[in-house]
């Protein structure tokens, strides 16, 4: 929709490009090819070591600026990237689930015939440590 908004921002921080942000991992690391990368990453550090930290900072900055004009209504839409392949989050988020045991899957077999299973070529292209995610 042409002219539907007056600003479109994509802070790229140390990921240097919007595509770098989309597949961004910790501390500016960018997915080059998925074949040599793990499907997920967890790194010590705060929320700002991943791209969504920069996006949240920019959203807060824009919100403060837009809210300062009491006469003009506004809509602020913010897109958070994760979860997106490759999966990555600060280690503290993974640590919260340490020791939790998931219940057994009642029907672990893939159904035959028409199904909603998705082959996910992108997901399957990452290192999954020899495990079948299905």
MDTraj code that builds the backbone (N, CA, C; nanometers):
import mdtraj as md
import numpy as np

residues = "UNK UNK UNK UNK UNK UNK UNK UNK UNK UNK UNK UNK UNK UNK UNK UNK UNK UNK UNK UNK UNK UNK UNK UNK UNK UNK UNK UNK UNK UNK UNK UNK UNK UNK UNK UNK UNK UNK UNK UNK UNK UNK UNK UNK UNK UNK UNK UNK UNK UNK UNK UNK UNK UNK UNK UNK UNK UNK UNK UNK UNK UNK UNK UNK UNK UNK UNK UNK UNK UNK UNK UNK UNK UNK UNK UNK UNK UNK UNK UNK UNK UNK UNK UNK UNK UNK UNK UNK UNK UNK UNK UNK UNK UNK UNK UNK UNK UNK UNK UNK UNK UNK UNK UNK UNK UNK UNK UNK UNK UNK UNK UNK UNK UNK UNK UNK UNK UNK UNK UNK UNK UNK UNK UNK UNK UNK UNK UNK UNK UNK UNK UNK UNK UNK".split()
xyz = np.array([
    [0.0847, -0.1167, 0.0000],
    [0.0000, 0.0000, 0.0000],
    [0.0893, 0.1230, 0.0000],
    [0.1025, 0.1880, -0.1137],
    [0.1872, 0.3075, -0.1201],
    [0.1436, 0.4139, -0.0203],
    [0.2402, 0.4736, 0.0420],
    [0.2187, 0.5823, 0.1390],
    [0.1338, 0.5412, 0.2591],
    [0.1284, 0.4132, 0.2910],
    [0.0502, 0.3668, 0.4052],
    [0.1188, 0.4018, 0.5368],
    [0.2497, 0.4228, 0.5318],
    [0.3212, 0.4647, 0.6517],
    [0.4270, 0.5661, 0.6123],
    [0.4724, 0.6389, 0.7118],
    [0.5699, 0.7432, 0.6791],
    [0.7130, 0.7064, 0.7180],
    [0.7314, 0.5941, 0.7870],
    [0.8663, 0.5493, 0.8212],
    [0.8718, 0.3976, 0.8192],
    [0.9839, 0.3466, 0.7721],
    [1.0100, 0.2028, 0.7754],
    [1.1533, 0.1886, 0.8238],
    [1.1706, 0.1345, 0.9430],
    [1.3035, 0.1275, 1.0032],
    [1.3452, -0.0175, 1.0252],
    [1.4693, -0.0426, 1.0034],
    [1.5255, -0.1748, 1.0334],
    [1.6651, -0.1528, 1.0897],
    [1.6750, -0.1449, 1.2222],
    [1.8083, -0.1293, 1.2793],
    [1.8876, -0.2571, 1.2546],
    [2.0067, -0.2436, 1.2059],
    [2.0851, -0.3637, 1.1752],
    [2.2002, -0.3871, 1.2719],
    [2.2314, -0.2875, 1.3524],
    [2.3371, -0.3007, 1.4534],
    [2.4598, -0.3684, 1.3939],
    [2.5211, -0.4586, 1.4699],
    [2.6438, -0.5218, 1.4192],
    [2.6184, -0.6297, 1.3141],
    [2.4919, -0.6572, 1.2807],
    [2.4611, -0.7551, 1.1770],
    [2.4689, -0.6935, 1.0380],
    [2.4826, -0.5634, 1.0280],
    [2.5197, -0.4856, 0.9095],
    [2.4209, -0.4831, 0.7940],
    [2.3183, -0.5674, 0.7929],
    [2.2250, -0.5714, 0.6801],
    [2.0960, -0.6382, 0.7292],
    [1.9797, -0.6004, 0.6744],
    [1.8556, -0.6661, 0.7187],
    [1.8598, -0.8189, 0.7089],
    [1.9220, -0.8722, 0.6040],
    [1.9311, -1.0185, 0.5934],
    [2.0193, -1.0757, 0.7047],
    [2.1211, -1.0012, 0.7414],
    [2.2041, -1.0436, 0.8539],
    [2.1238, -1.0489, 0.9827],
    [2.0334, -0.9524, 0.9998],
    [1.9455, -0.9514, 1.1176],
    [1.8507, -1.0715, 1.1144],
    [1.7937, -1.1000, 0.9986],
    [1.6943, -1.2068, 0.9871],
    [1.7497, -1.3421, 1.0312],
    [1.8713, -1.3714, 0.9931],
    [1.9332, -1.4983, 1.0300],
    [2.0414, -1.4757, 1.1354],
    [2.0291, -1.3668, 1.2095],
    [2.1336, -1.3280, 1.3025],
    [2.1435, -1.4146, 1.4260],
    [2.2651, -1.4371, 1.4648],
    [2.2941, -1.5080, 1.5883],
    [2.3641, -1.4114, 1.6828],
    [2.4223, -1.4620, 1.7870],
    [2.4793, -1.3768, 1.8903],
    [2.5964, -1.2930, 1.8403],
    [2.6050, -1.1730, 1.8940],
    [2.7214, -1.0862, 1.8774],
    [2.7590, -1.0588, 1.7322],
    [2.6596, -1.0392, 1.6471],
    [2.6867, -1.0016, 1.5091],
    [2.7126, -1.1160, 1.4145],
    [2.7080, -1.2414, 1.4626],
    [2.7303, -1.3556, 1.3749],
    [2.6134, -1.3674, 1.2768],
    [2.6451, -1.3963, 1.1518],
    [2.5455, -1.4075, 1.0464],
    [2.5517, -1.5476, 0.9854],
    [2.4349, -1.6028, 0.9555],
    [2.4323, -1.7326, 0.8877],
    [2.4890, -1.7156, 0.7474],
    [2.5909, -1.7915, 0.7144],
    [2.6485, -1.7901, 0.5807],
    [2.5832, -1.9021, 0.5010],
    [2.6012, -2.0249, 0.5462],
    [2.5296, -2.1402, 0.4903],
    [2.4812, -2.2215, 0.6088],
    [2.3675, -2.2824, 0.5940],
    [2.3128, -2.3569, 0.7078],
    [2.3798, -2.4924, 0.7262],
    [2.4413, -2.5452, 0.6223],
    [2.5009, -2.6773, 0.6304],
    [2.6025, -2.6933, 0.7420],
    [2.6761, -2.5899, 0.7723],
    [2.7777, -2.5992, 0.8763],
    [2.7350, -2.5403, 1.0092],
    [2.6061, -2.5075, 1.0219],
    [2.5594, -2.4423, 1.1452],
    [2.4659, -2.5327, 1.2232],
    [2.4693, -2.5182, 1.3540],
    [2.3745, -2.5874, 1.4404],
    [2.2369, -2.5231, 1.4245],
    [2.1323, -2.6015, 1.4466],
    [1.9961, -2.5512, 1.4316],
    [1.9618, -2.4510, 1.5425],
    [2.0296, -2.4605, 1.6563],
    [2.0104, -2.3570, 1.7578],
    [2.1415, -2.3246, 1.8270],
    [2.1400, -2.2084, 1.8887],
    [2.2587, -2.1571, 1.9563],
    [2.2134, -2.0954, 2.0877],
    [2.2905, -2.1136, 2.1906],
    [2.2672, -2.0403, 2.3144],
    [2.4009, -1.9876, 2.3637],
    [2.4023, -1.8590, 2.3944],
    [2.5256, -1.7910, 2.4309],
    [2.5011, -1.7104, 2.5586],
    [2.6001, -1.7076, 2.6447],
    [2.5916, -1.6242, 2.7658],
    [2.5801, -1.4780, 2.7255],
    [2.4941, -1.4057, 2.7920],
    [2.4791, -1.2628, 2.7661],
    [2.3344, -1.2192, 2.7783],
    [2.3144, -1.0909, 2.7665],
    [2.1808, -1.0341, 2.7797],
    [2.1038, -1.0362, 2.6489],
    [1.9854, -0.9793, 2.6525],
    [1.8979, -0.9766, 2.5351],
    [1.9595, -0.9044, 2.4163],
    [2.0541, -0.8165, 2.4404],
    [2.1073, -0.7319, 2.3338],
    [2.2181, -0.7970, 2.2519],
    [2.2517, -0.9229, 2.2834],
    [2.3519, -0.9911, 2.2011],
    [2.2884, -1.0518, 2.0766],
    [2.1539, -1.0526, 2.0701],
    [2.0796, -1.1021, 1.9543],
    [2.0063, -0.9862, 1.8874],
    [1.9707, -1.0008, 1.7589],
    [1.9086, -0.8914, 1.6837],
    [1.7830, -0.8328, 1.7465],
    [1.7007, -0.9132, 1.8109],
    [1.5767, -0.8604, 1.8673],
    [1.6010, -0.7556, 1.9753],
    [1.7160, -0.7589, 2.0388],
    [1.7494, -0.6545, 2.1365],
    [1.7604, -0.5187, 2.0693],
    [1.8259, -0.5127, 1.9534],
    [1.8382, -0.3867, 1.8782],
    [1.7015, -0.3413, 1.8277],
    [1.6180, -0.4361, 1.7854],
    [1.4843, -0.4019, 1.7371],
    [1.3997, -0.3452, 1.8514],
    [1.4058, -0.4077, 1.9681],
    [1.3302, -0.3586, 2.0841],
    [1.3771, -0.2192, 2.1249],
    [1.5082, -0.1956, 2.1228],
    [1.5609, -0.0623, 2.1553],
    [1.5066, 0.0434, 2.0596],
    [1.5083, 0.0127, 1.9301],
    [1.4579, 0.1080, 1.8309],
    [1.3078, 0.1303, 1.8490],
    [1.2343, 0.0250, 1.8813],
    [1.0898, 0.0379, 1.9047],
    [1.0624, 0.1305, 2.0223],
    [1.1385, 0.1168, 2.1297],
    [1.1211, 0.2052, 2.2458],
    [1.1544, 0.3497, 2.2108],
    [1.2604, 0.3686, 2.1352],
    [1.2982, 0.5028, 2.0911],
    [1.1857, 0.5659, 2.0095],
    [1.1316, 0.4903, 1.9139],
    [1.0238, 0.5412, 1.8292],
    [0.8964, 0.5672, 1.9106],
    [0.8658, 0.4788, 2.0046],
    [0.7480, 0.4955, 2.0889],
    [0.7558, 0.6241, 2.1702],
    [0.8730, 0.6494, 2.2288],
    [0.8901, 0.7733, 2.3064],
    [0.8719, 0.8962, 2.2172],
    [0.9301, 0.8910, 2.0976],
    [0.9197, 1.0039, 2.0048],
    [0.7745, 1.0257, 1.9608],
    [0.7074, 0.9198, 1.9207],
    [0.5698, 0.9309, 1.8741],
    [0.4751, 0.9739, 1.9860],
    [0.4956, 0.9236, 2.1063],
    [0.4087, 0.9568, 2.2195],
    [0.4296, 1.0985, 2.2700],
    [0.5400, 1.1614, 2.2314],
    [0.5670, 1.2977, 2.2785],
    [0.4732, 1.4001, 2.2148],
    [0.4136, 1.3682, 2.1009],
    [0.3175, 1.4568, 2.0346],
    [0.1771, 1.4151, 2.0780],
    [0.1209, 1.4848, 2.1747],
    [-0.0100, 1.4499, 2.2307],
    [-0.1252, 1.4787, 2.1351],
    [-0.0996, 1.5536, 2.0289],
    [-0.2045, 1.5931, 1.9345],
    [-0.2204, 1.4960, 1.8176],
    [-0.1208, 1.4124, 1.7931],
    [-0.1228, 1.3289, 1.6733],
    [-0.1279, 1.1803, 1.7116],
    [-0.2361, 1.1115, 1.6748],
    [-0.2403, 0.9674, 1.7025],
    [-0.1384, 0.8931, 1.6153],
    [-0.1010, 0.7732, 1.6576],
    [-0.0028, 0.6976, 1.5805],
    [-0.0276, 0.5485, 1.5943],
    [0.0281, 0.4753, 1.5032],
    [0.0327, 0.3291, 1.5085],
    [0.1787, 0.2910, 1.4907],
    [0.2287, 0.2136, 1.5824],
    [0.3664, 0.1642, 1.5736],
    [0.3599, 0.0122, 1.5641],
    [0.4046, -0.0412, 1.4529],
    [0.4115, -0.1869, 1.4345],
    [0.5571, -0.2282, 1.4474],
    [0.5819, -0.3310, 1.5260],
    [0.7184, -0.3781, 1.5506],
    [0.7260, -0.5268, 1.5190],
    [0.8218, -0.5641, 1.4384],
    [0.8416, -0.7052, 1.4049],
    [0.9603, -0.7625, 1.4797],
    [0.9345, -0.8639, 1.5595],
    [1.0403, -0.9354, 1.6306],
    [1.0773, -1.0572, 1.5453],
    [1.2052, -1.0831, 1.5289],
    [1.2517, -1.1857, 1.4359],
    [1.2412, -1.3272, 1.4919],
    [1.2855, -1.3486, 1.6117],
    [1.2875, -1.4845, 1.6654],
    [1.1513, -1.5200, 1.7227],
    [1.1077, -1.6444, 1.7143],
    [1.1854, -1.7573, 1.6671],
    [1.1911, -1.7648, 1.5150],
    [1.3076, -1.7786, 1.4629],
    [1.3316, -1.7970, 1.3202],
    [1.4621, -1.8737, 1.3083],
    [1.4706, -1.9572, 1.2080],
    [1.5927, -2.0350, 1.1884],
    [1.7093, -1.9459, 1.1496],
    [1.8276, -1.9724, 1.1984],
    [1.8581, -2.0652, 1.3058],
    [1.8077, -2.0091, 1.4385],
    [1.7641, -2.0975, 1.5276],
    [1.7113, -2.0538, 1.6560],
    [1.8272, -2.0101, 1.7449],
    [1.8089, -1.9012, 1.8137],
    [1.9131, -1.8536, 1.9038],
    [1.8526, -1.7668, 2.0117],
    [1.9034, -1.7806, 2.1311],
    [1.8571, -1.6996, 2.2434],
    [1.9653, -1.6988, 2.3504],
    [1.9665, -1.5936, 2.4329],
    [2.0615, -1.5934, 2.5440],
    [2.0427, -1.7182, 2.6312],
    [2.1512, -1.7700, 2.6818],
    [2.1507, -1.8940, 2.7587],
    [2.0539, -1.8893, 2.8769],
    [2.0303, -1.7737, 2.9341],
    [1.9409, -1.7642, 3.0502],
    [1.8003, -1.8152, 3.0173],
    [1.7571, -1.7997, 2.8929],
    [1.6242, -1.8485, 2.8555],
    [1.6205, -2.0001, 2.8486],
    [1.7294, -2.0623, 2.8068],
    [1.7368, -2.2088, 2.8048],
    [1.7490, -2.2637, 2.9467],
    [1.8227, -2.1939, 3.0309],
    [1.8456, -2.2395, 3.1676],
    [1.7154, -2.2502, 3.2477],
    [1.6163, -2.1713, 3.2146],
    [1.4883, -2.1742, 3.2867],
    [1.4198, -2.3099, 3.2744],
    [1.4535, -2.3863, 3.1731],
    [1.3896, -2.5154, 3.1492],
    [1.4779, -2.6333, 3.1898],
    [1.5897, -2.6030, 3.2545],
    [1.6814, -2.7070, 3.3002],
    [1.6080, -2.7994, 3.3975],
    [1.6194, -2.9293, 3.3751],
    [1.5588, -3.0258, 3.4664],
    [1.4118, -3.0558, 3.4391],
    [1.3507, -2.9883, 3.3440],
    [1.2104, -3.0148, 3.3120],
    [1.2027, -3.1363, 3.2208],
    [1.1148, -3.2280, 3.2535],
    [1.0953, -3.3471, 3.1713],
    [0.9643, -3.3327, 3.0967],
    [0.9731, -3.3423, 2.9641],
    [0.8537, -3.3332, 2.8816],
    [0.7796, -3.4663, 2.8837],
    [0.6465, -3.4614, 2.8756],
    [0.5714, -3.5862, 2.8749],
    [0.5995, -3.6668, 2.7478],
    [0.5804, -3.7972, 2.7573],
    [0.6001, -3.8832, 2.6419],
    [0.4970, -3.8483, 2.5346],
    [0.5386, -3.8519, 2.4098],
    [0.4484, -3.8250, 2.2990],
    [0.3624, -3.9491, 2.2774],
    [0.2296, -3.9337, 2.2856],
    [0.1383, -4.0482, 2.2777],
    [0.1405, -4.1154, 2.1410],
    [0.1513, -4.0378, 2.0340],
    [0.1494, -4.0923, 1.8977],
    [0.2714, -4.0422, 1.8220],
    [0.3884, -4.1016, 1.8474],
    [0.5110, -4.0483, 1.7879],
    [0.5317, -4.0802, 1.6398],
    [0.4511, -4.1678, 1.5827],
    [0.4716, -4.2060, 1.4430],
    [0.4084, -4.1048, 1.3488],
    [0.4742, -4.0827, 1.2367],
    [0.4186, -3.9966, 1.1328],
    [0.3019, -4.0711, 1.0686],
    [0.1914, -4.0032, 1.0546],
    [0.0733, -4.0648, 0.9948],
    [0.0957, -4.0949, 0.8484],
    [0.0304, -4.1962, 0.7998],
    [0.0389, -4.2304, 0.6578],
    [-0.0741, -4.1604, 0.5842],
    [-0.0564, -4.1435, 0.4533],
    [-0.1587, -4.0766, 0.3735],
    [-0.1454, -3.9264, 0.3819],
    [-0.2554, -3.8550, 0.3611],
    [-0.2543, -3.7089, 0.3642],
    [-0.2234, -3.6599, 0.5047],
    [-0.1318, -3.5679, 0.5145],
    [-0.0901, -3.5204, 0.6463],
    [-0.0488, -3.3735, 0.6396],
    [-0.0355, -3.3136, 0.7538],
    [0.0112, -3.1743, 0.7607],
    [0.1599, -3.1664, 0.7937],
    [0.2289, -3.2810, 0.8041],
    [0.3731, -3.2767, 0.8294],
    [0.4401, -3.1931, 0.7210],
    [0.5365, -3.1153, 0.7607],
    [0.6090, -3.0297, 0.6679],
    [0.7539, -3.0767, 0.6642],
    [0.8081, -3.0966, 0.5462],
    [0.9447, -3.1464, 0.5333],
    [1.0508, -3.0462, 0.5760],
    [1.0194, -2.9178, 0.5768],
    [1.1068, -2.8080, 0.6166],
    [1.2507, -2.8258, 0.5697],
    [1.2696, -2.8042, 0.4409],
    [1.4033, -2.8134, 0.3844],
    [1.5026, -2.7242, 0.4551],
    [1.4593, -2.6045, 0.4956],
    [1.5510, -2.5154, 0.5658],
    [1.5925, -2.5759, 0.6992],
    [1.4968, -2.6188, 0.7792],
    [1.5270, -2.6765, 0.9105],
    [1.6178, -2.7982, 0.8966],
    [1.5842, -2.8853, 0.8034],
    [1.6598, -3.0093, 0.7876],
    [1.8012, -2.9845, 0.7350],
    [1.8275, -2.8664, 0.6822],
    [1.9599, -2.8344, 0.6308],
    [2.0621, -2.7998, 0.7375],
    [2.0165, -2.7746, 0.8608],
    [2.1075, -2.7414, 0.9709],
    [2.1587, -2.8675, 1.0389],
    [2.2658, -2.8545, 1.1164],
    [2.3157, -2.9636, 1.1982],
    [2.2145, -2.9895, 1.3098],
    [2.1611, -3.1116, 1.3131],
    [2.0644, -3.1507, 1.4160],
    [2.1239, -3.2599, 1.5053],
    [2.2528, -3.2783, 1.5022],
    [2.3250, -3.3755, 1.5852],
    [2.2732, -3.5170, 1.5623],
    [2.2357, -3.5474, 1.4366],
    [2.1906, -3.6817, 1.4026],
    [2.0509, -3.7161, 1.4509],
    [1.9773, -3.6198, 1.5034],
    [1.8428, -3.6478, 1.5560],
    [1.7375, -3.6155, 1.4517],
    [1.6335, -3.6954, 1.4477],
    [1.5209, -3.6730, 1.3593],
    [1.4186, -3.5885, 1.4352],
    [1.3922, -3.4665, 1.3946],
    [1.3022, -3.3803, 1.4694],
    [1.1564, -3.4278, 1.4668],
    [1.1219, -3.5106, 1.3689],
    [0.9848, -3.5608, 1.3647],
    [0.9600, -3.6598, 1.4778],
])
top = md.Topology()
chain = top.add_chain()
for i, resn in enumerate(residues, 1):
    res = top.add_residue(resn, chain, resSeq=i)
    for name in ("N", "CA", "C"):
        top.add_atom(name, md.element.get_by_symbol(name[0]), res)
traj = md.Trajectory(xyz[None], top)
